[in-house]
Amino acid sequence: MSWDIEKIKNDVAADVNAAEVLDALEAVRVKYLGKKGLVQEMYAGLATASPEEKKTLGKGANDIKVLADALIAQRKPLLAATVKRAQALDVTMPGVAREPGTQHLITQTIEEICDVFERLGFVIQRGPEVETEFYNFTALNIPLDHPSRDSFDTFYLDEKDPTAAGRYLLLRSHTSPGQVRVMQKHKPPLAVIIPGKVYRPDAVDASHAFMFHQIEGLLVDKHVTFADLKGLLTAFCKKFFGDDVKMRFRPHFFPFTEPSAEVDIQSNIFKGRAGKWLEILGCGMVHPAVFAHAGYPPGEYSGLAFGLGVERIAMLRHGIGDIRTFTENDLRVLKQF
Ligand code: DAH
């Protein structure tokens, strides 16, 4: 009997590949390598073969055995995995419902606050989070020796400020630098709000975070007065916290406004804080030095400015006691809003 070794090798490969399940692969193994399989048959044939044939037949049988062994061993784990997957897929099991996500409470609060001011005619602007000392401090009339410039109070980057020799870039510590950037670009009358992230190297606790959000407001025109500032912020507080919110303007100091004030509010919507005055923002009339840094001619314009902390307002409004809640990504919390 003569054997076409090359054809058998091709058959082995085709049979192994055609096996879709483990049982079929086992049948292929039996067909070639079993006790009554083809390889055994070839060995048996050796007895009657001529010395010439013996050489090719012996080598051929060996080659086929090695090939079949290798191909089967290669395919086996593949089919085994398919079995596992098939067993794991229980089509009668209930599916996993994908719930629609919600906006983060901070995003919602920013949008809501911006919404109130947009309806009052303000336009949203954005400033960079990486700032220069000029915009973050100098242009805002914050003197060189002011403690807020210290590296304990501001994150400085390793990167040099390309616009000022020997100075480094920083992460803005408030949204106020946006005021000067906007004024350099636009002439009054203007009314903008600038929402965004701010950074301070504070030790993290229930009321401090190294990153939080502020919304800056700026309105510049001729003859803007402190009465406009009071009227505007009163309108905002009533709209946002309800008509019976009580407000007080408490004198304060900021280098970039004169006069300056902090606004406290009292409302019975704040759970557990009834009767308490709670600070929500800083504000004032734009300092002439700031106008000068913006390139406005002296004496021509007046303006009002304010800056509020978004986390603080969201915490008050929703009775959240710990600022870390916002960055913990706990779905049980996030889903409530
Ligand atoms: N930039 C101040 C801060 O981060 C907040 C602030 C106070 C902004 C008074 C203002 C302002 O625009 O007029 O604490």
Residues whose N, C-alpha, C, O or C-beta is under 5 A from the ligand:
A	BS01	DAH	S173 H174 S176 G217 F254 T257 G282 C283 G284 A305 F306 G307
